[in-house]
Amino acid sequence: VTAHTRDTVNDDTSESLPVSIEVTVKPMPEAPQVDLDGSAPGTGHAGVFVEDGPAVPVADADLSITDADSATLVAARITLTNHKPGDELLLSGPLPAGIAASAYDPATGVLTLTGPASPAAYEAALALVSFRNTSDTPDTSDRLVEITVSDGDQDSPVATATIEVVGVVDPSVAVSDVTVVEGNDGTVGAVFTVTRPPIACRCRCTKLKPKPAPGTLDANTRWPR
């Protein structure tokens, strides 16, 4: 909004020339907004990752990004604030045109998306961001993933995804009932039972040359299909 005014000064004997003043009022830019789960209260999202399972999204299917005064966003930042060994942020598919992703940085827990694109395109991009842990013994504390987007003037308030990490107990493997037979030609045969619940199998290994040292075994083993 631009306003114009003309003022003069009068000292009772003379009057000044008029002075024009132009005042321009510009609205404050509004920050974009991110809601990771439109069907839940607040702007956050809750997910569950199970050890050895697939990666889980950091946002729900009904996530939304809005910006009241800009049709274009330029960046998004996804930060795994309490990252643990084996943690990863990754993409589950190709990004929309115009948006590129950095490699996930395990030292900082940060993945960034950059490039001019619409809020709808950034919604589609964020829907591809997932969390997983590749460790056989993951830390089971909840992970916090903070997400912001920027329109180049302002960043959105932080929206946080909370990912529960569930560990599983790996079944143990037991070897029992071992029978070793040494042939006259120096070969050794062995038959033994391997049990990994719920499967138990009887295995055979043969044709070991030369005779292995005590405590070692190099074998061809058959497992049930």
Secondary structure as UniProt FT lines:
FT   STRAND          2..7
FT   STRAND          19..24
FT   STRAND          33..35
FT   TURN            38..39
FT   STRAND          45..50
FT   TURN            51..52
FT   STRAND          56..57
FT   TURN            61..62
FT   STRAND          64..66
FT   TURN            68..69
FT   STRAND          73..80
FT   TURN            81..82
FT   TURN            85..86
FT   STRAND          87..91
FT   TURN            97..98
FT   STRAND          100..101
FT   TURN            106..109
FT   STRAND          110..117
FT   HELIX           119..126
FT   TURN            127..128
FT   STRAND          129..133
FT   STRAND          143..150
FT   STRAND          159..166
FT   STRAND          174..182
FT   TURN            184..185
FT   STRAND          188..196
FT   TURN            197..198
FT   STRAND          199..205
FT   TURN            214..215
//
